[in-house]
């Protein structure tokens, strides 16, 4: 099992460019999420999905789109990159369990927007 | 939604001492509280968790306590070692595995 795999690990974008961060998991987890991590602010939820075809917004969704066509993949799209989107992005997956189950994280994507 | 607050933001202890990190949450619907450790440049990894029907859980040198009435939970690390140095995050699970994280505590264990 590879777990949660994110690509790319590093990316530099110019303001206004668009790109897609890829996330794939091979654990057959129903739930997948995207977080951004900024210094002193912890991990903030961008978007999440409870299954294929179902997505919803988190705390900081503006400027990002997601879709979930399969259980395995949950790409995050930046429509028009802005310097404020410079951050480290983590994808996570978890399974449904009464009382809660841990989130497994990908290795992260460090994005710089210039 | 949920709001999780975490204190302190930095914590420096001498090797062998204990460390305590505290978190509060706002929504009584949250029912699962994991703690993650993140080393520099790495992904967060689960170190311990607690469910809302349990008041305390221990795993060797680490323990977590939960007070549902007061809506707060704490991480306790005893006999700290230099390899415990990292950033620690608390989280609360709210609705369909939506996790809300605290802002993190940077723990520095001095040899």
HADDOCK unambig.tbl for C-alpha pairs under 7 A between the chains (distance, minus, plus):
assign (segid A and resid 31 and name CA) (segid B and resid 97 and name CA) 6.86 0.50 0.50
assign (segid A and resid 40 and name CA) (segid B and resid 103 and name CA) 5.85 0.50 0.50
assign (segid A and resid 40 and name CA) (segid B and resid 104 and name CA) 6.99 0.50 0.50
assign (segid A and resid 41 and name CA) (segid B and resid 103 and name CA) 4.64 0.50 0.50
assign (segid A and resid 42 and name CA) (segid B and resid 101 and name CA) 6.25 0.50 0.50
assign (segid A and resid 42 and name CA) (segid B and resid 102 and name CA) 5.81 0.50 0.50
assign (segid A and resid 42 and name CA) (segid B and resid 103 and name CA) 3.86 0.50 0.50
assign (segid A and resid 42 and name CA) (segid B and resid 104 and name CA) 5.51 0.50 0.50
assign (segid A and resid 43 and name CA) (segid B and resid 101 and name CA) 5.76 0.50 0.50
assign (segid A and resid 44 and name CA) (segid B and resid 101 and name CA) 6.92 0.50 0.50
assign (segid A and resid 50 and name CA) (segid B and resid 96 and name CA) 6.80 0.50 0.50
assign (segid A and resid 99 and name CA) (segid B and resid 31 and name CA) 6.27 0.50 0.50
assign (segid A and resid 99 and name CA) (segid B and resid 32 and name CA) 6.12 0.50 0.50
assign (segid A and resid 99 and name CA) (segid B and resid 51 and name CA) 6.04 0.50 0.50
assign (segid A and resid 100 and name CA) (segid B and resid 32 and name CA) 5.27 0.50 0.50
assign (segid A and resid 105 and name CA) (segid B and resid 43 and name CA) 6.28 0.50 0.50
assign (segid A and resid 105 and name CA) (segid B and resid 44 and name CA) 6.59 0.50 0.50
assign (segid A and resid 106 and name CA) (segid B and resid 43 and name CA) 6.61 0.50 0.50
assign (segid A and resid 107 and name CA) (segid B and resid 42 and name CA) 6.55 0.50 0.50
assign (segid A and resid 107 and name CA) (segid B and resid 43 and name CA) 5.17 0.50 0.50
assign (segid A and resid 108 and name CA) (segid B and resid 43 and name CA) 6.56 0.50 0.50
